[in-house]
Amino acid sequence: MNIEIKEQNGSYLGILTGWIDTAEANQFLEDLNPLSANADKSIELDCSKLEYICSLGLRGLLKLKKESAAKGGSLVLTHVGGEFQKILVMTGFIKLFDIRV
């Protein structure tokens, strides 16, 4: 699991790569902290290289979404597909996020 965060013109891009399983979830939640600190900004998470996410990882994404909404920012998931998309559909989380191609 890897998350690369880039600042671009006052907004943030996070590129998620690999598997976020139970063993990796706590590190993933820590890695989201810089985005949480900037939840008042526009945040895009590129999920094109995300292969899998566990329930704790989903919880982290939901927490980031709620923080963004509370602080007037926005969170968008882009390039959602494959197993990650199946997990979002199966859990009903697909309805909770702004997802763009």
Backbone atoms as SQL, in Angstrom:
CREATE TABLE atoms (id INTEGER PRIMARY KEY, chain TEXT, resi INTEGER, resn TEXT, atom TEXT, x REAL, y REAL, z REAL);
INSERT INTO atoms VALUES
  (1, 'A', 1, 'MET', 'N', 0.833, -1.167, 0.000),
  (2, 'A', 1, 'MET', 'CA', 0.000, 0.000, 0.000),
  (3, 'A', 1, 'MET', 'C', 0.880, 1.234, 0.000),
  (4, 'A', 2, 'ASN', 'N', 0.490, 2.194, -0.800),
  (5, 'A', 2, 'ASN', 'CA', 1.215, 3.452, -0.867),
  (6, 'A', 2, 'ASN', 'C', 0.223, 4.561, -1.174),
  (7, 'A', 3, 'ILE', 'N', 0.429, 5.710, -0.551),
  (8, 'A', 3, 'ILE', 'CA', -0.339, 6.893, -0.900),
  (9, 'A', 3, 'ILE', 'C', 0.654, 8.026, -1.147),
  (10, 'A', 4, 'GLU', 'N', 0.559, 8.585, -2.329),
  (11, 'A', 4, 'GLU', 'CA', 1.402, 9.716, -2.704),
  (12, 'A', 4, 'GLU', 'C', 0.506, 10.946, -2.731),
  (13, 'A', 5, 'ILE', 'N', 0.901, 11.984, -2.008),
  (14, 'A', 5, 'ILE', 'CA', 0.088, 13.195, -1.907),
  (15, 'A', 5, 'ILE', 'C', 0.816, 14.336, -2.595),
  (16, 'A', 6, 'LYS', 'N', 0.071, 15.027, -3.465),
  (17, 'A', 6, 'LYS', 'CA', 0.624, 16.170, -4.186),
  (18, 'A', 6, 'LYS', 'C', -0.300, 17.360, -3.992),
  (19, 'A', 7, 'GLU', 'N', 0.293, 18.535, -3.778),
  (20, 'A', 7, 'GLU', 'CA', -0.492, 19.765, -3.723),
  (21, 'A', 7, 'GLU', 'C', -0.456, 20.410, -5.096),
  (22, 'A', 8, 'GLN', 'N', -1.640, 20.810, -5.591),
  (23, 'A', 8, 'GLN', 'CA', -1.734, 21.412, -6.924),
  (24, 'A', 8, 'GLN', 'C', -2.673, 22.611, -6.873),
  (25, 'A', 9, 'ASN', 'N', -2.122, 23.804, -6.930),
  (26, 'A', 9, 'ASN', 'CA', -2.922, 25.030, -6.979),
  (27, 'A', 9, 'ASN', 'C', -3.952, 25.112, -5.856),
  (28, 'A', 10, 'GLY', 'N', -3.552, 24.804, -4.642),
  (29, 'A', 10, 'GLY', 'CA', -4.449, 24.908, -3.501),
  (30, 'A', 10, 'GLY', 'C', -5.358, 23.713, -3.292),
  (31, 'A', 11, 'SER', 'N', -5.269, 22.717, -4.153),
  (32, 'A', 11, 'SER', 'CA', -6.037, 21.485, -3.957),
  (33, 'A', 11, 'SER', 'C', -5.048, 20.333, -3.786),
  (34, 'A', 12, 'TYR', 'N', -5.564, 19.180, -3.415),
  (35, 'A', 12, 'TYR', 'CA', -4.696, 18.043, -3.129),
  (36, 'A', 12, 'TYR', 'C', -5.087, 16.829, -3.952),
  (37, 'A', 13, 'LEU', 'N', -4.072, 16.104, -4.384),
  (38, 'A', 13, 'LEU', 'CA', -4.255, 14.860, -5.110),
  (39, 'A', 13, 'LEU', 'C', -3.561, 13.759, -4.318),
  (40, 'A', 14, 'GLY', 'N', -4.307, 12.711, -4.007),
  (41, 'A', 14, 'GLY', 'CA', -3.737, 11.531, -3.365),
  (42, 'A', 14, 'GLY', 'C', -3.824, 10.368, -4.334),
  (43, 'A', 15, 'ILE', 'N', -2.711, 9.716, -4.586),
  (44, 'A', 15, 'ILE', 'CA', -2.681, 8.578, -5.499),
  (45, 'A', 15, 'ILE', 'C', -2.532, 7.316, -4.655),
  (46, 'A', 16, 'LEU', 'N', -3.570, 6.483, -4.661),
  (47, 'A', 16, 'LEU', 'CA', -3.590, 5.261, -3.871),
  (48, 'A', 16, 'LEU', 'C', -3.112, 4.097, -4.725),
  (49, 'A', 17, 'THR', 'N', -2.192, 3.300, -4.180),
  (50, 'A', 17, 'THR', 'CA', -1.614, 2.188, -4.926),
  (51, 'A', 17, 'THR', 'C', -1.590, 0.937, -4.067),
  (52, 'A', 18, 'GLY', 'N', -1.958, -0.192, -4.661),
  (53, 'A', 18, 'GLY', 'CA', -1.792, -1.487, -4.009),
  (54, 'A', 18, 'GLY', 'C', -2.983, -1.947, -3.204),
  (55, 'A', 19, 'TRP', 'N', -2.690, -2.702, -2.152),
  (56, 'A', 19, 'TRP', 'CA', -3.692, -3.320, -1.285),
  (57, 'A', 19, 'TRP', 'C', -3.734, -2.590, 0.044),
  (58, 'A', 20, 'ILE', 'N', -4.921, -2.237, 0.488),
  (59, 'A', 20, 'ILE', 'CA', -5.107, -1.720, 1.841),
  (60, 'A', 20, 'ILE', 'C', -5.872, -2.805, 2.581),
  (61, 'A', 21, 'ASP', 'N', -5.117, -3.695, 3.208),
  (62, 'A', 21, 'ASP', 'CA', -5.745, -4.784, 3.963),
  (63, 'A', 21, 'ASP', 'C', -5.649, -4.464, 5.450),
  (64, 'A', 22, 'THR', 'N', -6.106, -5.374, 6.284),
  (65, 'A', 22, 'THR', 'CA', -6.148, -5.131, 7.724),
  (66, 'A', 22, 'THR', 'C', -4.770, -4.803, 8.284),
  (67, 'A', 23, 'ALA', 'N', -3.741, -5.482, 7.795),
  (68, 'A', 23, 'ALA', 'CA', -2.383, -5.234, 8.272),
  (69, 'A', 23, 'ALA', 'C', -1.878, -3.843, 7.886),
  (70, 'A', 24, 'GLU', 'N', -2.355, -3.307, 6.777),
  (71, 'A', 24, 'GLU', 'CA', -1.907, -2.010, 6.268),
  (72, 'A', 24, 'GLU', 'C', -2.820, -0.865, 6.698),
  (73, 'A', 25, 'ALA', 'N', -3.997, -1.159, 7.230),
  (74, 'A', 25, 'ALA', 'CA', -5.021, -0.145, 7.460),
  (75, 'A', 25, 'ALA', 'C', -4.580, 0.958, 8.418),
  (76, 'A', 26, 'ASN', 'N', -3.925, 0.612, 9.520),
  (77, 'A', 26, 'ASN', 'CA', -3.501, 1.648, 10.464),
  (78, 'A', 26, 'ASN', 'C', -2.510, 2.615, 9.833),
  (79, 'A', 27, 'GLN', 'N', -1.599, 2.094, 9.033),
  (80, 'A', 27, 'GLN', 'CA', -0.653, 2.969, 8.334),
  (81, 'A', 27, 'GLN', 'C', -1.394, 3.852, 7.330),
  (82, 'A', 28, 'PHE', 'N', -2.381, 3.284, 6.639),
  (83, 'A', 28, 'PHE', 'CA', -3.184, 4.049, 5.689),
  (84, 'A', 28, 'PHE', 'C', -3.891, 5.203, 6.393),
  (85, 'A', 29, 'LEU', 'N', -4.475, 4.934, 7.562),
  (86, 'A', 29, 'LEU', 'CA', -5.171, 5.974, 8.314),
  (87, 'A', 29, 'LEU', 'C', -4.198, 7.088, 8.705),
  (88, 'A', 30, 'GLU', 'N', -2.988, 6.734, 9.100),
  (89, 'A', 30, 'GLU', 'CA', -1.964, 7.743, 9.401),
  (90, 'A', 30, 'GLU', 'C', -1.568, 8.523, 8.157),
  (91, 'A', 31, 'ASP', 'N', -1.459, 7.825, 7.043),
  (92, 'A', 31, 'ASP', 'CA', -1.062, 8.474, 5.793),
  (93, 'A', 31, 'ASP', 'C', -2.114, 9.459, 5.289),
  (94, 'A', 32, 'LEU', 'N', -3.366, 9.293, 5.742),
  (95, 'A', 32, 'LEU', 'CA', -4.435, 10.224, 5.361),
  (96, 'A', 32, 'LEU', 'C', -4.397, 11.520, 6.164),
  (97, 'A', 33, 'ASN', 'N', -3.622, 11.565, 7.248),
  (98, 'A', 33, 'ASN', 'CA', -3.595, 12.741, 8.122),
  (99, 'A', 33, 'ASN', 'C', -3.296, 14.054, 7.407),
  (100, 'A', 34, 'PRO', 'N', -2.330, 14.106, 6.479),
  (101, 'A', 34, 'PRO', 'CA', -2.106, 15.376, 5.778),
  (102, 'A', 34, 'PRO', 'C', -3.338, 15.841, 4.982),
  (103, 'A', 35, 'LEU', 'N', -4.094, 14.894, 4.466),
  (104, 'A', 35, 'LEU', 'CA', -5.314, 15.266, 3.755),
  (105, 'A', 35, 'LEU', 'C', -6.389, 15.719, 4.738),
  (106, 'A', 36, 'SER', 'N', -6.488, 15.056, 5.874),
  (107, 'A', 36, 'SER', 'CA', -7.448, 15.462, 6.908),
  (108, 'A', 36, 'SER', 'C', -7.146, 16.875, 7.393),
  (109, 'A', 37, 'ALA', 'N', -5.865, 17.194, 7.520),
  (110, 'A', 37, 'ALA', 'CA', -5.460, 18.531, 7.963),
  (111, 'A', 37, 'ALA', 'C', -5.842, 19.602, 6.947),
  (112, 'A', 38, 'ASN', 'N', -6.039, 19.200, 5.706),
  (113, 'A', 38, 'ASN', 'CA', -6.416, 20.130, 4.633),
  (114, 'A', 38, 'ASN', 'C', -7.798, 19.821, 4.083),
  (115, 'A', 39, 'ALA', 'N', -8.668, 19.324, 4.943),
  (116, 'A', 39, 'ALA', 'CA', -10.007, 18.914, 4.514),
  (117, 'A', 39, 'ALA', 'C', -10.874, 20.089, 4.074),
  (118, 'A', 40, 'ASP', 'N', -10.426, 21.307, 4.338),
  (119, 'A', 40, 'ASP', 'CA', -11.163, 22.482, 3.876),
  (120, 'A', 40, 'ASP', 'C', -10.883, 22.787, 2.405),
  (121, 'A', 41, 'LYS', 'N', -10.017, 22.013, 1.804),
  (122, 'A', 41, 'LYS', 'CA', -9.646, 22.195, 0.391),
  (123, 'A', 41, 'LYS', 'C', -10.306, 21.116, -0.468),
  (124, 'A', 42, 'SER', 'N', -10.096, 21.205, -1.759),
  (125, 'A', 42, 'SER', 'CA', -10.550, 20.183, -2.701),
  (126, 'A', 42, 'SER', 'C', -9.541, 19.034, -2.691),
  (127, 'A', 43, 'ILE', 'N', -10.045, 17.817, -2.478),
  (128, 'A', 43, 'ILE', 'CA', -9.185, 16.633, -2.428),
  (129, 'A', 43, 'ILE', 'C', -9.675, 15.629, -3.464),
  (130, 'A', 44, 'GLU', 'N', -8.754, 15.160, -4.276),
  (131, 'A', 44, 'GLU', 'CA', -9.046, 14.104, -5.243),
  (132, 'A', 44, 'GLU', 'C', -8.198, 12.891, -4.891),
  (133, 'A', 45, 'LEU', 'N', -8.840, 11.737, -4.814),
  (134, 'A', 45, 'LEU', 'CA', -8.107, 10.494, -4.605),
  (135, 'A', 45, 'LEU', 'C', -8.167, 9.682, -5.891),
  (136, 'A', 46, 'ASP', 'N', -7.018, 9.502, -6.523),
  (137, 'A', 46, 'ASP', 'CA', -6.898, 8.704, -7.739),
  (138, 'A', 46, 'ASP', 'C', -6.792, 7.236, -7.326),
  (139, 'A', 47, 'CYS', 'N', -7.789, 6.458, -7.677),
  (140, 'A', 47, 'CYS', 'CA', -7.875, 5.055, -7.261),
  (141, 'A', 47, 'CYS', 'C', -7.548, 4.088, -8.395),
  (142, 'A', 48, 'SER', 'N', -6.945, 4.580, -9.463),
  (143, 'A', 48, 'SER', 'CA', -6.682, 3.734, -10.630),
  (144, 'A', 48, 'SER', 'C', -5.740, 2.576, -10.325),
  (145, 'A', 49, 'LYS', 'N', -4.891, 2.733, -9.305),
  (146, 'A', 49, 'LYS', 'CA', -3.927, 1.681, -8.969),
  (147, 'A', 49, 'LYS', 'C', -4.259, 0.993, -7.646),
  (148, 'A', 50, 'LEU', 'N', -5.442, 1.298, -7.101),
  (149, 'A', 50, 'LEU', 'CA', -5.877, 0.669, -5.861),
  (150, 'A', 50, 'LEU', 'C', -6.523, -0.667, -6.200),
  (151, 'A', 51, 'GLU', 'N', -5.966, -1.736, -5.667),
  (152, 'A', 51, 'GLU', 'CA', -6.442, -3.078, -5.998),
  (153, 'A', 51, 'GLU', 'C', -7.458, -3.623, -5.006),
  (154, 'A', 52, 'TYR', 'N', -7.337, -3.225, -3.740),
  (155, 'A', 52, 'TYR', 'CA', -8.212, -3.775, -2.700),
  (156, 'A', 52, 'TYR', 'C', -8.224, -2.821, -1.516),
  (157, 'A', 53, 'ILE', 'N', -9.359, -2.784, -0.794),
  (158, 'A', 53, 'ILE', 'CA', -9.451, -1.998, 0.436),
  (159, 'A', 53, 'ILE', 'C', -10.315, -2.760, 1.435),
  (160, 'A', 54, 'CYS', 'N', -9.871, -2.820, 2.680),
  (161, 'A', 54, 'CYS', 'CA', -10.612, -3.518, 3.730),
  (162, 'A', 54, 'CYS', 'C', -11.590, -2.538, 4.395),
  (163, 'A', 55, 'SER', 'N', -12.370, -3.041, 5.324),
  (164, 'A', 55, 'SER', 'CA', -13.378, -2.202, 5.979),
  (165, 'A', 55, 'SER', 'C', -12.748, -1.053, 6.768),
  (166, 'A', 56, 'LEU', 'N', -11.593, -1.265, 7.383),
  (167, 'A', 56, 'LEU', 'CA', -10.926, -0.171, 8.098),
  (168, 'A', 56, 'LEU', 'C', -10.464, 0.921, 7.136),
  (169, 'A', 57, 'GLY', 'N', -10.027, 0.518, 5.949),
  (170, 'A', 57, 'GLY', 'CA', -9.652, 1.491, 4.929),
  (171, 'A', 57, 'GLY', 'C', -10.851, 2.290, 4.461),
  (172, 'A', 58, 'LEU', 'N', -11.983, 1.605, 4.272),
  (173, 'A', 58, 'LEU', 'CA', -13.216, 2.299, 3.895),
  (174, 'A', 58, 'LEU', 'C', -13.621, 3.290, 4.971),
  (175, 'A', 59, 'ARG', 'N', -13.451, 2.885, 6.225),
  (176, 'A', 59, 'ARG', 'CA', -13.772, 3.769, 7.345),
  (177, 'A', 59, 'ARG', 'C', -12.930, 5.044, 7.272),
  (178, 'A', 60, 'GLY', 'N', -11.650, 4.898, 6.923),
  (179, 'A', 60, 'GLY', 'CA', -10.780, 6.060, 6.787),
  (180, 'A', 60, 'GLY', 'C', -11.228, 6.999, 5.680),
  (181, 'A', 61, 'LEU', 'N', -11.662, 6.428, 4.560),
  (182, 'A', 61, 'LEU', 'CA', -12.168, 7.256, 3.462),
  (183, 'A', 61, 'LEU', 'C', -13.448, 7.976, 3.865),
  (184, 'A', 62, 'LEU', 'N', -14.322, 7.279, 4.578),
  (185, 'A', 62, 'LEU', 'CA', -15.572, 7.885, 5.027),
  (186, 'A', 62, 'LEU', 'C', -15.298, 9.015, 6.024),
  (187, 'A', 63, 'LYS', 'N', -14.343, 8.799, 6.913),
  (188, 'A', 63, 'LYS', 'CA', -13.967, 9.837, 7.872),
  (189, 'A', 63, 'LYS', 'C', -13.442, 11.072, 7.144),
  (190, 'A', 64, 'LEU', 'N', -12.602, 10.873, 6.135),
  (191, 'A', 64, 'LEU', 'CA', -12.077, 11.987, 5.354),
  (192, 'A', 64, 'LEU', 'C', -13.206, 12.724, 4.638),
  (193, 'A', 65, 'LYS', 'N', -14.166, 11.988, 4.121),
  (194, 'A', 65, 'LYS', 'CA', -15.323, 12.607, 3.456),
  (195, 'A', 65, 'LYS', 'C', -16.101, 13.479, 4.430),
  (196, 'A', 66, 'LYS', 'N', -16.350, 12.964, 5.628),
  (197, 'A', 66, 'LYS', 'CA', -17.089, 13.722, 6.636),
  (198, 'A', 66, 'LYS', 'C', -16.326, 14.963, 7.083),
  (199, 'A', 67, 'GLU', 'N', -15.017, 14.847, 7.238),
  (200, 'A', 67, 'GLU', 'CA', -14.197, 16.001, 7.604),
  (201, 'A', 67, 'GLU', 'C', -14.240, 17.058, 6.509),
  (202, 'A', 68, 'SER', 'N', -14.171, 16.628, 5.269),
  (203, 'A', 68, 'SER', 'CA', -14.236, 17.569, 4.147),
  (204, 'A', 68, 'SER', 'C', -15.568, 18.301, 4.127),
  (205, 'A', 69, 'ALA', 'N', -16.646, 17.569, 4.312),
  (206, 'A', 69, 'ALA', 'CA', -17.978, 18.187, 4.311),
  (207, 'A', 69, 'ALA', 'C', -18.113, 19.180, 5.467),
  (208, 'A', 70, 'ALA', 'N', -17.603, 18.825, 6.641),
  (209, 'A', 70, 'ALA', 'CA', -17.715, 19.684, 7.817),
  (210, 'A', 70, 'ALA', 'C', -16.898, 20.969, 7.676),
  (211, 'A', 71, 'LYS', 'N', -15.776, 20.898, 6.947),
  (212, 'A', 71, 'LYS', 'CA', -14.874, 22.049, 6.817),
  (213, 'A', 71, 'LYS', 'C', -15.080, 22.820, 5.520),
  (214, 'A', 72, 'GLY', 'N', -16.084, 22.430, 4.720),
  (215, 'A', 72, 'GLY', 'CA', -16.367, 23.141, 3.480),
  (216, 'A', 72, 'GLY', 'C', -15.500, 22.741, 2.308),
  (217, 'A', 73, 'GLY', 'N', -14.777, 21.655, 2.433),
  (218, 'A', 73, 'GLY', 'CA', -13.965, 21.156, 1.326),
  (219, 'A', 73, 'GLY', 'C', -14.749, 20.147, 0.509),
  (220, 'A', 74, 'SER', 'N', -14.034, 19.396, -0.304),
  (221, 'A', 74, 'SER', 'CA', -14.690, 18.359, -1.101),
  (222, 'A', 74, 'SER', 'C', -13.743, 17.181, -1.272),
  (223, 'A', 75, 'LEU', 'N', -14.331, 16.014, -1.420),
  (224, 'A', 75, 'LEU', 'CA', -13.566, 14.793, -1.670),
  (225, 'A', 75, 'LEU', 'C', -14.165, 14.093, -2.874),
  (226, 'A', 76, 'VAL', 'N', -13.320, 13.807, -3.850),
  (227, 'A', 76, 'VAL', 'CA', -13.731, 13.124, -5.063),
  (228, 'A', 76, 'VAL', 'C', -12.855, 11.901, -5.245),
  (229, 'A', 77, 'LEU', 'N', -13.460, 10.762, -5.550),
  (230, 'A', 77, 'LEU', 'CA', -12.724, 9.554, -5.912),
  (231, 'A', 77, 'LEU', 'C', -12.731, 9.453, -7.426),
  (232, 'A', 78, 'THR', 'N', -11.568, 9.271, -8.030),
  (233, 'A', 78, 'THR', 'CA', -11.488, 9.163, -9.484),
  (234, 'A', 78, 'THR', 'C', -10.894, 7.818, -9.883),
  (235, 'A', 79, 'HIS', 'N', -11.186, 7.420, -11.102),
  (236, 'A', 79, 'HIS', 'CA', -10.652, 6.189, -11.697),
  (237, 'A', 79, 'HIS', 'C', -10.955, 4.963, -10.836),
  (238, 'A', 80, 'VAL', 'N', -12.184, 4.893, -10.359),
  (239, 'A', 80, 'VAL', 'CA', -12.621, 3.767, -9.533),
  (240, 'A', 80, 'VAL', 'C', -12.989, 2.612, -10.454),
  (241, 'A', 81, 'GLY', 'N', -12.431, 1.447, -10.209),
  (242, 'A', 81, 'GLY', 'CA', -12.723, 0.291, -11.040),
  (243, 'A', 81, 'GLY', 'C', -12.282, -0.984, -10.367),
  (244, 'A', 82, 'GLY', 'N', -12.407, -2.061, -11.085),
  (245, 'A', 82, 'GLY', 'CA', -11.931, -3.358, -10.632),
  (246, 'A', 82, 'GLY', 'C', -12.511, -3.802, -9.309),
  (247, 'A', 83, 'GLU', 'N', -11.669, -4.407, -8.507),
  (248, 'A', 83, 'GLU', 'CA', -12.078, -4.949, -7.208),
  (249, 'A', 83, 'GLU', 'C', -12.546, -3.849, -6.257),
  (250, 'A', 84, 'PHE', 'N', -11.888, -2.686, -6.314),
  (251, 'A', 84, 'PHE', 'CA', -12.286, -1.579, -5.445),
  (252, 'A', 84, 'PHE', 'C', -13.719, -1.159, -5.741),
  (253, 'A', 85, 'GLN', 'N', -14.074, -1.057, -6.999),
  (254, 'A', 85, 'GLN', 'CA', -15.438, -0.693, -7.366),
  (255, 'A', 85, 'GLN', 'C', -16.428, -1.757, -6.888),
  (256, 'A', 86, 'LYS', 'N', -16.076, -3.018, -7.025),
  (257, 'A', 86, 'LYS', 'CA', -16.942, -4.095, -6.548),
  (258, 'A', 86, 'LYS', 'C', -17.178, -3.985, -5.046),
  (259, 'A', 87, 'ILE', 'N', -16.126, -3.661, -4.297),
  (260, 'A', 87, 'ILE', 'CA', -16.245, -3.511, -2.847),
  (261, 'A', 87, 'ILE', 'C', -17.157, -2.336, -2.505),
  (262, 'A', 88, 'LEU', 'N', -16.997, -1.222, -3.214),
  (263, 'A', 88, 'LEU', 'CA', -17.864, -0.066, -2.968),
  (264, 'A', 88, 'LEU', 'C', -19.326, -0.396, -3.251),
  (265, 'A', 89, 'VAL', 'N', -19.574, -1.128, -4.325),
  (266, 'A', 89, 'VAL', 'CA', -20.945, -1.506, -4.678),
  (267, 'A', 89, 'VAL', 'C', -21.508, -2.471, -3.629),
  (268, 'A', 90, 'MET', 'N', -20.735, -3.484, -3.278),
  (269, 'A', 90, 'MET', 'CA', -21.188, -4.517, -2.350),
  (270, 'A', 90, 'MET', 'C', -21.509, -3.932, -0.969),
  (271, 'A', 91, 'THR', 'N', -20.725, -2.956, -0.523),
  (272, 'A', 91, 'THR', 'CA', -20.929, -2.370, 0.794),
  (273, 'A', 91, 'THR', 'C', -21.931, -1.221, 0.790),
  (274, 'A', 92, 'GLY', 'N', -22.314, -0.760, -0.387),
  (275, 'A', 92, 'GLY', 'CA', -23.215, 0.384, -0.485),
  (276, 'A', 92, 'GLY', 'C', -22.493, 1.721, -0.392),
  (277, 'A', 93, 'PHE', 'N', -21.166, 1.692, -0.229),
  (278, 'A', 93, 'PHE', 'CA', -20.393, 2.929, -0.122),
  (279, 'A', 93, 'PHE', 'C', -20.356, 3.699, -1.438),
  (280, 'A', 94, 'ILE', 'N', -20.669, 3.040, -2.529),
  (281, 'A', 94, 'ILE', 'CA', -20.655, 3.698, -3.831),
  (282, 'A', 94, 'ILE', 'C', -21.596, 4.906, -3.837),
  (283, 'A', 95, 'LYS', 'N', -22.662, 4.835, -3.038),
  (284, 'A', 95, 'LYS', 'CA', -23.649, 5.910, -2.955),
  (285, 'A', 95, 'LYS', 'C', -23.184, 7.056, -2.073),
  (286, 'A', 96, 'LEU', 'N', -22.157, 6.839, -1.274),
  (287, 'A', 96, 'LEU', 'CA', -21.717, 7.832, -0.299),
  (288, 'A', 96, 'LEU', 'C', -20.665, 8.806, -0.840),
  (289, 'A', 97, 'PHE', 'N', -20.009, 8.427, -1.930),
  (290, 'A', 97, 'PHE', 'CA', -18.892, 9.214, -2.433),
  (291, 'A', 97, 'PHE', 'C', -19.210, 9.845, -3.777),
  (292, 'A', 98, 'ASP', 'N', -18.568, 10.993, -4.021),
  (293, 'A', 98, 'ASP', 'CA', -18.582, 11.628, -5.332),
  (294, 'A', 98, 'ASP', 'C', -17.524, 10.898, -6.158),
  (295, 'A', 99, 'ILE', 'N', -17.964, 10.143, -7.157),
  (296, 'A', 99, 'ILE', 'CA', -17.051, 9.347, -7.963),
  (297, 'A', 99, 'ILE', 'C', -17.078, 9.856, -9.395),
  (298, 'A', 100, 'ARG', 'N', -15.892, 10.153, -9.924),
  (299, 'A', 100, 'ARG', 'CA', -15.771, 10.641, -11.292),
  (300, 'A', 100, 'ARG', 'C', -14.795, 9.766, -12.068),
  (301, 'A', 101, 'VAL', 'N', -14.991, 9.748, -13.363),
  (302, 'A', 101, 'VAL', 'CA', -14.135, 8.939, -14.230),
  (303, 'A', 101, 'VAL', 'C', -12.766, 9.557, -14.373);
